[in-house]
Amino acid sequence: MNLAKRLSLSFLITASWFCFADADKEKPPVVSLPAQSEVEGSKPNIILIISDDAGYSDFGFNGSESIKTPHIDRLAASGVTFSQGYVTASVCCPSRMGLMTGRYQQRFGAECNVPHTPTPGYTEDDLGLDPYEATMGDSLREAGYRTMMVGKWHLGLERHHHPLNRGFDEFYGFLGGARSYWPYKEQDNPSKGAQLQINRQLADEAKEISYATDDFTDAAIDFMKRSKGAEEPFFVYLSYNAVHTPMEAKEEDIEQQSFISPKKRRIYAAMTKSMDENIGRVMDYLDDSGLRQNTLVAFINDNGGATSNASANNPLRGYKGSYWEGGIRIPFVISWPEKLQAGVGYDNPVSTLDLLPTFLAAADGQHPGKPLDGIDLLPHLTGLSQEQPHDYLFWRLWRVSAVRHGKWKLIRLAENPLQPGRKLLSQPILIDLENDPSETANLAEANPEMVEHLISKIEEWESELAPPRWYDGEDWPKWARVQIKNHNLNTKQYQ
């Protein structure tokens, strides 16, 4: 590919996260990280790898037998695997906003998926990550890192939402939520968000794209090669669109999955195989270049497996878009050979909110923005802390709110948050996840005090949130109806 020729160090000086603001706006104060651990030695390189719409049980380290992921399994074996790792939303866009900021995305109105239609009081300029929220890229660049964003962005299409304005020195990817894995031709007329960009320039896809999963890996490795030996460590956000629709895989990979049926599941397995091999390429480069020991690598998925791509979440109930465990519990790995023991399982609930403060603790950095909701996981992973990282975890997407507290999880359906006096749309659902991990029984009637307590906690949290800035896509009334159907114990939710 032509990336090395097209990217040069002259492109690296870009606006910081607040550069587009009025000159008289003050920069937010630096705040201390909660529970920051002491990490000695040189700053690690950091790589965050995210898959898209993958099923919870479709990785070998999470129990898959039919879909093989030897390279991701190798990464998992080299570090800590989390049995109860959560995202902040069950759909792509808001989940990634929580990940990128370390804050509940509802605090800045980024609640719904597919920013398309602004809610009252907002405009198309607001259809993306709030410019006054500092990102992972901002924080790590301020901590002395060279930063690159590769792959799927999905945090806004306008110039002020662009990765180069959100803390990343380089960008190779696309701004929207989905695109073809093959190069677009001129007659395809792809949307603005689907087109491949190199920094701010539209790429010649015929030259740059062979198969997107391969090409994104090429770009990430190229950046690491150019960064090796530099004074600054690097941070790479490698955001694959695999295994999101459209279902497109290389023929040779599909043929090797011939024992899997139906056909869509076979293509899904082939797409997973390609992603796994590419993650293996990243790990091989780190090994071969001598960078592996002091490189922190995290691997997550952006939400639960989707129904549209034939992924599987069993034995978890639900899927992408729902607030059952299958919609919000994800594969979750952190590996850092120099500091973390290999082959360790961690069973307390954690969140993708925790990745930013954990990275900053490893980097001996501080967050140049508003207080974080995530916490530094390093004390919990090194034995310095025996406490649970979170007493409560919260979720909300339009009509559906949820809270996790110890073994208890409560799901509440109420009218949308733009309406005053929101009425309940059904009886709350209370689950004992310790004894009922597949969420088959509602224990609300038998535990009214716990129901009351958890609803009060949701309401307390909601009082801190901003109103949603956009509806859930163009056809948002449909998705509001679907939410009610999805959160009914009588509706089959397994895959």
C-alpha positions in Angstrom: 0.0 0.0 0.0 1.1 3.6 -0.4 0.6 4.8 3.2 4.2 5.4 4.0 4.6 7.7 1.0 1.4 9.5 1.7 2.0 10.1 5.4 4.8 12.3 6.6 5.8 13.9 9.8 4.8 17.2 8.5 1.2 16.1 9.0 1.6 15.5 12.7 1.1 19.0 14.0 -2.7 19.3 14.3 -5.1 21.3 16.5 -5.5 20.2 20.1 -8.9 19.3 21.4 -9.8 22.9 22.2 -8.3 24.7 19.2 -11.6 25.4 17.5 -13.1 27.0 20.6 -13.3 30.8 21.0 -10.0 32.3 22.0 -11.5 33.6 25.3 -12.6 30.1 26.4 -10.5 28.8 29.2 -9.0 25.3 29.0 -10.6 23.0 31.6 -8.5 22.4 34.7 -6.4 19.3 35.0 -8.1 16.9 37.5 -6.5 14.1 39.4 -7.3 10.6 38.4 -9.3 8.5 40.9 -7.3 5.7 42.5 -4.2 6.3 40.4 -1.6 3.6 40.8 2.2 4.2 40.9 3.9 2.7 37.9 7.6 3.0 37.7 9.8 2.8 34.6 9.5 4.1 31.0 6.1 4.8 29.6 4.6 1.9 27.7 3.4 2.1 24.1 -0.4 1.6 24.1 -2.6 -0.1 21.6 -6.4 -0.3 21.9 -7.9 -2.8 19.5 -11.7 -2.8 19.1 -13.9 -5.2 17.1 -17.3 -4.3 15.9 -20.6 -6.2 16.7 -18.7 -9.4 17.5 -20.5 -12.1 19.6 -19.5 -12.6 23.2 -19.0 -16.3 22.7 -17.3 -16.1 19.3 -13.7 -16.1 20.6 -11.7 -19.1 21.7 -10.8 -17.6 25.0 -14.5 -17.0 25.7 -15.4 -20.6 24.8 -15.9 -20.7 21.1 -15.3 -24.2 19.5 -16.5 -23.6 16.0 -14.9 -20.2 15.3 -11.1 -20.3 15.9 -9.3 -17.2 17.1 -5.7 -18.4 17.9 -4.1 -15.0 17.8 -6.6 -13.2 19.9 -6.4 -16.2 22.3 -2.6 -15.7 22.4 -3.2 -12.1 23.3 -5.7 -13.1 26.0 -3.3 -15.7 27.5 -0.5 -13.1 27.8 -2.6 -10.9 30.1 -5.8 -10.5 32.0 -9.2 -11.6 30.8 -12.3 -10.0 32.3 -15.4 -12.2 32.6 -17.6 -9.2 33.4 -16.4 -6.5 31.1 -19.1 -4.0 30.0 -19.5 -1.2 27.5 -21.5 1.9 28.2 -24.1 1.3 25.5 -25.4 -1.6 23.5 -25.0 0.2 20.2 -21.9 1.5 18.4 -21.9 5.3 18.5 -22.7 6.1 22.1 -20.5 3.2 23.3 -17.5 4.6 21.5 -18.2 8.1 23.0 -18.1 6.7 26.5 -14.9 4.8 25.6 -13.2 7.8 24.1 -13.9 10.1 27.0 -13.9 7.9 30.0 -17.2 9.5 30.9 -20.8 8.4 30.7 -21.8 9.7 27.3 -25.2 10.8 28.5 -23.5 13.5 30.5 -22.9 15.4 27.2 -26.1 14.3 25.4 -24.5 11.5 23.3 -27.2 8.9 24.3 -28.6 7.5 21.1 -27.2 5.8 18.0 -26.8 7.0 14.4 -26.7 10.8 14.8 -29.1 11.9 12.1 -31.9 14.0 13.5 -31.2 16.6 16.2 -33.5 16.9 19.1 -35.1 20.3 19.9 -32.5 23.0 20.6 -29.7 21.3 18.7 -28.4 21.4 15.1 -26.4 19.2 12.7 -23.3 20.7 14.2 -24.2 18.9 17.4 -24.4 15.4 15.8 -21.1 14.1 17.2 -18.8 14.0 20.2 -19.1 17.2 22.1 -16.0 19.3 21.2 -15.6 20.3 24.9 -15.1 16.7 26.0 -11.4 15.7 26.1 -10.7 12.4 24.4 -8.3 9.5 24.9 -6.2 10.9 22.1 -6.1 14.4 23.8 -5.1 12.8 27.1 -2.4 10.6 25.8 -1.0 13.3 23.5 -0.7 15.6 26.4 1.1 12.8 28.3 3.7 12.8 25.5 2.4 10.2 23.1 2.3 10.2 19.3 -1.3 9.2 18.5 -3.0 7.5 15.5 -6.6 6.6 14.9 -7.1 3.7 12.4 -10.4 2.4 11.0 -14.0 3.2 12.1 -14.5 6.5 13.9 -18.3 7.0 14.2 -18.0 10.0 16.5 -19.2 12.7 14.1 -18.8 13.8 10.5 -18.2 17.5 10.8 -14.8 19.1 10.8 -14.8 19.8 14.6 -15.5 16.1 15.2 -12.7 14.9 13.0 -10.0 12.7 14.6 -7.3 15.2 13.8 -9.3 17.7 15.9 -9.8 15.2 18.7 -6.3 14.4 19.8 -5.0 12.2 17.0 -1.9 13.1 15.1 -2.7 10.8 12.2 -5.9 9.2 10.8 -6.4 6.4 8.3 -10.0 5.3 8.2 -13.6 6.4 7.8 -15.8 8.7 9.8 -19.1 6.9 9.7 -20.5 3.7 11.2 -20.1 1.2 8.3 -18.5 0.8 4.9 -17.6 -1.9 2.4 -14.5 -4.0 3.0 -13.7 -3.7 -0.7 -12.6 -0.5 -2.5 -15.5 1.8 -3.6 -15.8 2.6 -7.3 -16.9 6.0 -8.5 -20.3 4.7 -9.5 -20.9 3.3 -6.0 -21.5 6.8 -4.7 -20.5 6.1 -1.1 -21.7 8.4 1.7 -19.4 10.9 3.2 -19.0 8.8 6.3 -18.1 5.7 4.3 -15.2 7.1 2.3 -11.6 6.2 3.2 -9.6 9.2 4.4 -5.9 9.6 5.0 -5.6 12.4 7.5 -8.1 14.9 5.9 -7.8 13.8 2.3 -10.1 11.3 0.5 -8.0 8.3 -0.6 -7.8 6.7 -4.0 -9.5 3.5 -2.8 -8.4 1.5 -5.8 -4.8 2.0 -4.7 -5.3 2.0 -0.9 -8.0 -0.7 -0.3 -7.5 -4.4 -0.9 -9.5 -5.7 2.0 -10.2 -3.2 4.8 -9.2 -5.4 7.7 -5.8 -6.0 6.1 -5.4 -2.4 5.1 -6.2 -1.0 8.6 -3.6 -3.3 10.0 -1.0 -2.2 7.5 -1.7 1.4 8.5 -1.3 0.7 12.2 1.9 -1.3 11.7 3.4 1.4 9.4 2.7 4.0 12.1 4.4 1.8 14.8 7.4 1.3 12.5 7.8 5.0 11.9 7.4 5.6 15.7 9.9 3.0 16.8 13.0 4.7 18.1 11.2 8.1 18.5 11.5 9.9 21.8 7.8 9.7 22.3 5.9 6.5 22.9 3.0 5.7 20.6 -0.8 5.2 21.1 -2.7 3.4 18.4 -6.5 3.2 18.4 -7.1 0.3 15.9 -10.8 0.3 15.4 -11.8 -2.5 13.0 -15.2 -2.4 11.3 -15.0 -6.2 11.4 -17.4 -8.0 11.9 -20.0 -5.4 11.3 -22.2 -5.6 8.2 -21.9 -5.6 5.2 -21.0 -9.3 5.4 -18.0 -9.4 3.1 -15.1 -11.8 3.4 -12.3 -13.1 1.2 -13.3 -16.2 -0.8 -10.4 -18.3 0.5 -11.5 -17.5 4.1 -15.1 -18.5 3.4 -13.9 -21.8 1.9 -12.0 -22.6 5.0 -15.2 -22.2 7.1 -17.2 -24.6 4.9 -18.2 -26.7 8.0 -20.2 -23.8 9.4 -23.8 -23.1 8.5 -25.9 -21.1 7.6 -24.1 -19.1 5.0 -24.2 -15.8 6.9 -22.6 -17.5 9.9 -19.9 -18.9 7.6 -19.1 -15.5 6.2 -19.1 -14.1 9.7 -16.6 -16.8 10.7 -14.4 -15.9 7.7 -14.5 -12.2 8.7 -13.5 -13.1 12.2 -10.7 -15.3 10.9 -9.3 -12.3 9.0 -9.5 -10.0 11.9 -7.8 -12.6 14.2 -5.0 -13.1 11.7 -4.5 -9.3 11.5 -4.4 -8.9 15.2 -1.8 -11.7 15.1 0.2 -9.5 12.7 0.2 -6.7 15.2 1.4 -8.9 18.0 4.1 -10.5 15.7 5.4 -7.0 14.9 5.6 -6.1 18.6 7.5 -9.4 19.3 9.8 -9.1 16.4 10.7 -5.4 17.1 11.3 -6.0 20.8 8.4 -3.7 21.8 6.1 -6.4 23.3 7.2 -6.3 26.9 6.5 -2.7 27.5 3.5 -2.3 25.2 0.0 -2.3 26.9 -2.5 -3.9 24.5 -6.2 -3.9 25.2 -8.8 -5.8 23.2 -12.6 -5.1 23.4 -15.7 -5.2 21.4 -17.9 -2.1 21.0 -21.2 -3.8 22.1 -22.9 -7.1 22.2 -23.1 -9.3 19.1 -25.7 -8.2 16.5 -28.5 -10.2 15.0 -27.7 -8.9 11.5 -24.3 -10.5 11.2 -25.1 -14.0 12.7 -22.9 -13.5 15.8 -23.6 -15.5 19.0 -23.7 -14.3 22.6 -24.9 -17.5 24.3 -25.2 -18.3 27.2 -26.0 -14.6 27.6 -29.5 -13.3 26.9 -30.0 -10.6 24.3 -27.9 -8.9 21.6 -26.9 -5.5 20.3 -29.4 -2.9 21.1 -30.7 -4.6 24.2 -29.7 -4.1 27.9 -29.6 -7.8 28.6 -26.1 -9.1 29.2 -25.8 -10.1 25.6 -26.1 -6.4 24.6 -23.6 -4.9 27.0 -21.1 -7.6 28.2 -18.2 -8.0 25.9 -14.9 -9.8 25.3 -12.3 -7.7 27.3 -8.6 -8.2 27.6 -5.7 -6.2 28.9 -2.1 -7.4 28.4 1.1 -5.6 29.5 3.8 -8.2 30.0 6.2 -5.9 31.9 3.6 -5.1 34.6 0.8 -7.6 34.6 0.8 -11.3 35.2 -0.1 -13.5 32.3 -3.0 -15.9 32.2 -5.1 -14.2 34.9 -8.9 -14.0 35.0 -10.6 -11.1 36.7 -14.2 -11.6 37.7 -15.4 -8.2 39.1 -17.5 -6.0 36.9 -15.4 -3.4 34.9 -16.3 -1.0 32.2 -14.7 0.5 29.0 -14.9 3.7 30.9 -11.9 2.4 32.9 -9.6 2.1 29.9 -8.7 5.8 29.7 -7.8 6.3 33.4 -5.9 2.9 33.2 -3.9 4.1 30.2 -3.2 7.4 31.9 -2.0 5.7 35.0 0.4 3.5 33.0 1.5 6.7 31.1 2.0 8.7 34.3 -0.4 11.3 32.7 -3.3 13.4 33.8 -6.6 14.0 32.1 -7.0 17.5 30.6 -10.8 17.6 31.0 -13.8 17.0 33.2 -13.9 14.4 36.0 -13.8 10.8 34.7 -16.4 8.1 35.5 -13.9 5.3 34.9 -11.2 4.3 37.3 -7.6 3.1 37.0 -7.7 -0.7 37.0 -4.0 -1.3 37.6 -4.3 -1.5 41.4 -7.0 -4.1 41.1 -5.0 -6.1 38.6 -1.7 -6.0 40.5 -3.2 -6.8 43.9 -2.8 -3.4 45.4 -6.5 -3.1 45.9 -9.0 -5.9 46.8 -12.0 -3.7 46.4 -14.5 -3.9 43.6 -13.7 -1.3 41.0 -17.4 -0.1 40.8 -20.2 -0.1 43.3 -22.7 0.8 40.6 -22.6 0.8 36.8 -25.3 2.6 34.8 -26.8 2.5 31.3 -29.5 4.5 29.5 -30.6 4.5 25.8 -33.8 6.5 25.3 -36.5 4.5 27.0 -34.3 1.8 28.6 -32.2 2.4 31.8 -30.3 -0.2 33.7 -28.0 -0.4 36.8 -25.6 -3.1 38.0 -24.9 -3.3 41.8 -23.1 -6.4 43.1 -25.0 -9.4 41.9 -28.1 -7.4 41.2 -29.1 -5.8 37.9 -32.3 -3.8 37.3 -33.8 -2.8 33.9 -36.4 -0.1 33.8 -38.5 1.1 30.9 -39.9 4.6 31.0 -41.0 7.3 28.6 -38.2 9.0 26.7 -36.0 11.4 28.7 -37.2 14.5 26.8 -40.7 14.1 28.3 -41.5 15.6 31.7 -42.9 13.2 34.3 -41.7 10.1 32.6 -44.1 7.2 33.3 -43.0 3.6 33.6 -43.9 1.5 30.5 -43.7 -1.9 32.2 -42.8 -3.3 35.6 -39.1 -3.2 36.5 -37.0 -6.3 35.9 -34.7 -7.4 38.7 -32.1 -10.1 37.9 -29.7 -12.0 40.2 -26.8 -12.3 37.8 -24.8 -14.5 40.3 -27.4 -17.2 40.2 -29.1 -16.4 36.9 -26.5 -15.3 34.4 -28.8 -16.0 31.5 -31.5 -13.6 33.0 -34.5 -15.9 33.0 -36.3 -14.8 36.1 -37.7 -11.4 37.3 -37.2 -11.2 41.1 -38.7 -7.8 41.5 -41.8 -8.8 43.4 -39.8 -10.8 45.9 -37.3 -8.0 46.5 -39.2 -4.7 46.6 -36.6 -2.9 48.7 -33.8 -3.6 46.3 -36.0 -2.5 43.4 -36.7 0.8 45.2 -33.1 1.3 46.0 -31.8 0.7 42.5 -34.5 2.9 40.9 -33.5 5.6 43.3 -29.9 5.2 42.2 -30.9 5.4 38.5 -32.9 8.6 39.2 -30.0 10.1 41.1 -27.6 9.4 38.2 -30.1 10.7 35.7 -30.3 14.0 37.5 -26.7 14.6 36.4 -27.2 13.9 32.7 -27.8 16.3 29.8 -30.8 15.9 27.4 -30.1 13.7 24.3 -28.8 15.8 21.4 -30.2 13.5 18.7 -32.8 10.9 18.2 -32.0 7.2 17.6 -31.5 7.4 13.9 -33.9 8.6 11.2 -36.5 6.0 12.1 -36.3 6.6 15.8 -40.0 5.9 16.6 -39.5 2.3 15.3 -36.5 1.7 17.6 -38.4 3.1 20.6 -41.0 0.5 19.9 -38.4 -2.2 19.5 -36.9 -1.4 22.8 -40.2 -2.4 24.6 -40.3 -5.7 22.7 -36.7 -6.5 23.4 -37.0 -6.0 27.1 -39.8 -8.5 27.7 -38.9 -11.8 29.5 -41.4 -13.6 27.2 -39.5 -12.5 24.1 -36.9 -15.0 23.0 -33.5 -13.3 23.3 -30.9 -16.1 22.8 -28.7 -16.6 19.8 
